[in-house]
Structure formats: C-alpha cells, structure tokens
Amino acid sequence: MKIAFVGKGGSGKTTLSSLFIRHLAAARVPVIAVDADINQHLGAALGLDEAEAATLPAMGAHLPLIKDYLRGTNPRIPSADSMIKTTPPGEGSRLLRVGEDNLVYDTCARTVELDDTRVRLMATGPFTESDLGVACYHSKVGAVELCLNHLVDGREEYVVVDMTAGSDSFASGMFTRFDMTFLVAEPTRKGIAVYRQYKEYARDFGVPLKVVGNKVQGPDDLAFLRAEAGDDLLVTVGHSDWVRAMEKGRPTRFAYLEQANRRALETLHDTADAAYERRDWERYTRQMVHFHLKNAESWGNAKTGVDLAAQVDPAFVLFEGAATPQPA
C-alpha cells in the first residue's frame, strides 16, 4: 500500500507520518519510509540524530543508477539517459517490491531501528546551495516518482511518503501514485485552505483523500474541522507528551504513546487497508502513461532528444503479480 502524508508547512505531517510508520513497524508490517519533503526531517522524527540523518544517501544523487536498474531489458528504453521521472515500466523493466533486496535499496535505503523493530528509510536528499538558481527540487523528487511507477506492492506491505508541503505536490503526477493520501490540517483557515486546494486538484484523478486534524485542543477546534472538511475528516490528534519528549531527544518506547493517539493511528491503518479493495491497476497504469506523455511533450522530448512516447508499452499493465527480470 502506498500512503502519502501531505499538508501545509508546519502542520505536523512529518510527525504524523513518522508515528504511522512506527505504528506499522510495531504491528510487524513491512514498511519503507520515504522522505520526499524539501525539508528533510523524517529521519530525525524516526529517532536519528543529526549525524546519522546527514549520512542518509540522497536518492536524487543516485538517479542514473536507479534509472539503469529499472529499465532492465526493456527494448523501448535503450539507455538510462533517455528516461525521465515519469517513464513507465514495460516488458523487460525491473520492478520493485517492498520486502526484497535489490540494488536500489542497497544504494539508497538505510535501516532504522525502532525499539525492537526496523524499517527501511529512503530520502530524496536536501536542496543544496549548489542547486540554488539552477535546479528545481522536483528533479530530486523525480527519483521517488520513478520508483513508485515501478513498485508492485500488496496488502500489508507499506510505502509511506512524507511529501513536500502545500500544493507543490501537484508539480508532477506523483500525487496520483498513492492508495490513500492523508492530509494533515490544523484547525485554522490556512490549514483548511490547503485541504480545499488539494481536494480540488485531486478530484479529477480520483485520488483518495482523508483529513487528519492535528493540534486539536478542544471542542471548538473539532467543530471547526468538521464544518470545513465534512466527511473527509477522518480522525483528530491532540497534544502528545510522547512526541514532545521525542522532539527533545528523549524518546521512550513507542508502546508508551498515549492511548488516544494510538487509536488514531489504528484508524489510519484500517482506512489505508480498506483502500486495497478499491485498487485499480489499469487506471493506475493509464494515469502513469498520461503524465508521462504530458511531460514528454512539455519538456522531456526536448531535453532527451528522443520521442519519449515510444517508451510506452501499450500492452503492459502494472499489477501485483507482474514479472520482473532478475539482474544479470
């Protein structure tokens, strides 16, 4: 299951995504955590200190390797240089699975210990000083989009992505790659404005969206969110002494998280799991192709010097049982 956490900056989406990741890991569910935000804080939220977080490999820096691995023996993609972030898989492409070992995970993922469990953590990498004025952060996030396009995941296998803040998530087709999107909203006009904008953009693509109210301090906050988000409001989260201790660098075992907040995470898990029944791999593949052709016409053909529409394999549909050639 592919899960996105979105919301305005400062809403608490990184904190909520890290708590959900911890919840899944504690439930012994295989999970890959991905930090796709321009502000790389997910590692710290999962308990890494600054030095450990700084050593995480940047997916954006390994994009040529990722491309070369994923293209496999696909005859429609003669070279990694001709791939862009939206290049879809086809016959001969290598696909990714959550629980396997492969070159992409070996290069870009690191294991994070959480109490007596562990998760794989991947990060796009920070926006560096050398990028200023010459690069767009979405070129780094493209590595995540490419991996999601080649991912075949099943029920009770999770990839949880902490997305970039606000409506920047719509700068690519990556917002359509998820089984469920949790929008973290504070009980404020700004928080609800991001929700409305996200819902409007997502509507035409059938993106499943639920609101998680955060920093809710009382009945008035709850009433505000209910009035503004309606049935999209799934659950709310209030103050957490456990989170505050973790943010101070004094983490305790996850089992000590407040019961009310644990119930909220269980609701997220149940909602994400229920989304499995609504999976439509054919639509997922069509949307993948749609955004690839759109990017090809807009900038990809000019950048690569080839007709990227030729990369589309019309007979290929991504699904859980799709075969992938093994590395030589």
C-alpha positions in Angstrom: 0.0 0.0 0.0 1.3 3.4 -1.0 0.5 6.1 1.5 1.2 9.9 1.3 1.2 12.4 4.0 0.6 16.0 2.8 -0.3 19.4 4.3 0.9 22.9 4.7 4.3 23.5 6.2 4.3 23.3 10.0 1.0 21.3 10.1 2.8 18.3 11.6 2.7 16.0 8.6 6.2 14.7 9.2 5.4 13.9 12.8 2.2 12.2 11.9 3.9 10.2 9.1 6.7 9.1 11.5 4.1 8.0 14.0 2.2 6.0 11.4 5.5 4.4 10.3 6.2 3.4 13.9 2.7 2.0 14.3 3.1 -0.1 11.2 6.5 -1.4 12.3 5.2 -2.2 15.8 2.4 -4.2 14.1 5.2 -6.2 12.2 4.1 -4.8 8.9 6.9 -4.4 6.3 7.3 -0.7 5.6 9.6 1.6 3.6 9.7 5.2 4.8 10.4 7.9 2.2 11.3 11.5 2.9 10.3 13.5 -0.2 10.0 16.9 1.5 12.3 19.7 0.7 13.0 19.9 4.4 14.4 16.6 5.3 13.2 15.9 8.8 11.7 12.4 8.6 14.9 10.7 9.7 15.1 12.8 12.9 11.4 12.1 13.5 12.2 8.4 13.4 14.9 8.9 16.0 18.1 9.5 14.0 20.5 12.1 15.4 21.8 14.9 13.1 25.0 13.0 12.2 23.1 9.8 11.3 20.5 11.8 9.3 23.3 13.5 7.4 24.7 10.2 6.2 21.5 9.1 4.5 22.2 8.6 0.8 20.3 11.0 -1.4 18.1 9.3 -4.0 18.4 12.3 -6.3 22.2 11.8 -6.4 21.7 8.2 -7.5 19.1 8.8 -10.2 21.3 7.4 -13.0 21.8 4.2 -11.1 18.0 4.0 -10.3 17.2 4.5 -14.0 19.7 2.0 -15.3 18.4 -0.7 -12.8 14.7 -0.1 -13.5 15.0 -0.1 -17.3 16.2 -3.7 -17.2 16.0 -5.2 -20.6 13.0 -3.1 -21.8 13.7 -2.7 -25.5 11.7 0.6 -25.6 14.3 2.2 -23.3 17.8 1.9 -25.0 19.6 3.9 -22.3 19.1 5.3 -18.9 19.8 8.8 -20.3 16.5 8.7 -22.2 14.5 8.0 -19.0 12.7 10.8 -17.2 10.9 10.8 -13.8 7.6 9.6 -15.4 8.9 6.8 -17.6 6.5 3.9 -17.2 7.6 0.3 -16.9 7.0 -2.1 -19.7 8.0 -5.6 -20.8 11.6 -6.2 -19.5 11.6 -3.5 -16.9 12.7 -4.4 -13.4 10.1 -3.8 -10.8 10.5 -3.1 -7.1 8.9 -5.0 -4.2 8.7 -3.8 -0.6 10.3 -6.8 1.1 13.0 -7.7 -1.4 16.7 -6.8 -1.6 17.8 -5.1 -4.7 20.4 -2.6 -6.0 18.2 0.4 -5.5 17.6 -0.4 -1.8 21.2 -1.4 -1.2 22.3 2.0 -2.6 19.6 4.4 -1.4 18.0 2.9 1.7 19.2 2.6 5.2 17.8 0.5 8.1 16.4 2.5 11.1 16.0 0.6 14.4 12.7 1.3 16.1 12.5 -0.3 19.6 12.6 -4.0 18.6 11.6 -3.5 15.0 13.2 -1.8 12.0 12.2 0.0 8.8 13.9 1.0 5.6 14.3 4.7 5.2 14.9 6.5 1.9 15.4 10.2 1.3 15.4 12.4 -1.8 18.2 14.4 -0.3 18.3 18.1 0.7 18.1 21.1 -1.5 21.8 22.2 -1.5 23.4 25.5 -2.0 24.7 24.4 -5.5 21.1 23.8 -6.5 20.0 27.4 -5.8 19.0 29.2 -9.0 19.8 26.3 -11.3 17.7 23.3 -10.2 14.2 22.5 -9.2 13.5 20.4 -6.1 11.1 18.3 -8.1 14.0 16.9 -10.1 15.1 15.2 -6.9 11.6 14.0 -6.1 11.6 12.5 -9.5 13.6 9.6 -8.2 10.8 8.8 -5.8 8.2 9.0 -8.6 10.2 6.7 -10.8 10.4 4.1 -8.0 6.7 4.4 -7.3 6.0 3.8 -11.0 7.9 0.6 -10.8 6.6 -0.6 -7.5 4.3 -3.6 -7.1 3.1 -3.8 -3.5 0.5 -5.9 -1.8 -1.8 -5.7 1.2 0.0 -5.2 4.5 3.1 -4.0 2.6 3.6 -0.3 3.0 5.5 2.6 1.4 4.8 5.8 3.4 5.9 9.0 1.8 6.3 12.3 3.6 5.5 14.7 0.7 6.7 18.2 0.1 4.5 20.9 1.8 1.4 22.5 0.4 0.3 22.3 -3.3 3.9 21.7 -4.5 2.9 18.0 -4.6 1.0 18.7 -7.8 4.1 19.8 -9.7 4.3 16.3 -11.0 2.0 13.3 -11.4 3.3 11.7 -8.2 0.1 12.7 -6.3 -1.8 10.0 -8.2 0.6 7.3 -7.1 -1.0 6.6 -3.8 -3.7 4.3 -2.5 -4.5 6.8 0.2 -3.5 10.4 0.9 -3.7 11.7 4.4 -3.9 15.5 4.5 -2.8 16.8 7.9 -4.7 20.0 8.7 -4.6 22.3 11.7 -7.9 23.9 12.8 -7.0 27.2 11.1 -8.1 29.0 7.9 -4.7 28.3 6.4 -4.8 24.6 7.2 -8.3 24.3 5.6 -7.2 26.4 2.5 -4.5 23.8 1.7 -7.2 21.0 2.1 -9.6 22.7 -0.3 -6.9 23.3 -2.8 -5.6 19.7 -2.6 -9.1 18.3 -2.9 -9.9 20.4 -6.0 -6.7 19.3 -7.8 -7.2 15.6 -6.8 -10.9 15.3 -7.7 -10.4 14.8 -11.4 -7.9 11.9 -10.8 -9.9 10.0 -8.2 -7.2 10.5 -5.6 -8.5 9.1 -2.2 -8.1 11.8 0.4 -8.8 11.9 4.1 -8.1 14.7 6.6 -6.2 14.2 9.8 -6.9 17.0 12.2 -3.7 17.9 14.1 -3.1 20.2 17.1 -6.7 19.9 18.1 -7.1 21.4 21.6 -10.8 21.2 22.3 -14.4 21.0 21.1 -14.2 24.3 19.2 -11.3 23.1 17.1 -13.0 19.8 16.4 -16.3 21.6 15.4 -14.3 23.9 13.0 -12.7 21.0 11.2 -15.9 19.1 11.0 -17.7 22.1 9.5 -14.9 22.8 7.0 -13.9 19.2 6.0 -17.1 17.4 6.4 -17.0 13.6 5.8 -13.3 13.9 4.7 -12.3 14.4 8.3 -11.2 11.0 9.4 -9.6 11.5 12.8 -8.0 14.1 15.0 -4.8 14.2 17.1 -4.2 16.4 20.1 -1.2 17.2 22.3 1.3 14.4 22.9 3.8 14.3 25.7 5.4 11.3 23.9 6.0 13.4 20.8 7.3 16.3 22.8 9.8 14.1 24.6 10.9 12.6 21.3 11.4 16.1 19.8 13.6 16.9 22.8 15.8 13.9 22.0 14.4 11.9 25.0 12.4 9.2 23.2 10.6 6.5 25.1 9.3 3.2 23.7 6.5 3.6 21.2 4.3 1.4 23.4 4.0 4.4 25.8 2.4 6.7 23.2 -0.9 8.0 24.6 -3.9 5.6 24.1 -6.0 8.2 22.2 -3.2 8.8 19.7 -2.6 5.1 19.3 -6.3 4.7 18.5 -6.0 7.4 15.9 -3.1 5.6 14.2 -5.2 2.4 14.2 -7.9 4.3 12.4 -5.3 5.4 9.8 -4.2 1.8 9.4 -7.7 0.5 9.0 -8.6 3.2 6.4 -5.4 2.5 4.4 -6.0 -1.2 4.5 -9.6 -0.8 3.3 -8.3 1.2 0.3 -6.9 -2.1 -1.0 -10.3 -3.2 -2.1 -10.6 -0.2 -4.4 -7.3 -0.7 -6.2 -7.5 -0.4 -10.0 -4.2 -1.3 -11.6 -5.4 -0.4 -15.1 -6.4 3.1 -14.1 -3.1 3.4 -12.2 -1.2 2.5 -15.3 -3.3 4.8 -17.5 -2.5 7.8 -15.2 1.1 6.9 -15.3 1.1 7.0 -19.1 -1.0 10.2 -19.1 1.6 12.1 -17.1 4.5 10.6 -19.0 3.1 11.8 -22.3 2.3 15.2 -20.9 5.8 15.6 -19.6 7.3 14.3 -22.8 5.5 16.9 -24.8 6.1 19.7 -22.4 9.9 19.3 -21.8 11.0 15.7 -21.9 11.4 15.2 -25.7 13.5 18.4 -26.0 15.7 17.5 -23.0 16.4 13.9 -24.0 16.4 14.4 -27.8 14.2 11.4 -28.3 10.5 10.7 -28.7 9.5 9.6 -25.2 6.1 8.5 -26.3 7.8 5.5 -27.8 8.7 4.3 -24.3 5.0 3.5 -23.6 4.3 -0.3 -23.9 0.6 -0.3 -24.8 0.2 -4.0 -23.8 1.7 -3.6 -20.3 -0.4 -3.2 -17.1 1.3 -2.9 -13.8 -0.1 -5.3 -11.2 0.9 -7.3 -8.1 1.9 -10.4 -10.0 3.8 -8.7 -12.7 7.1 -10.5 -13.5 10.4 -8.8 -13.5 13.7 -10.0 -15.0 16.4 -10.7 -12.5 19.7 -8.7 -12.5 22.4 -10.3 -14.5 
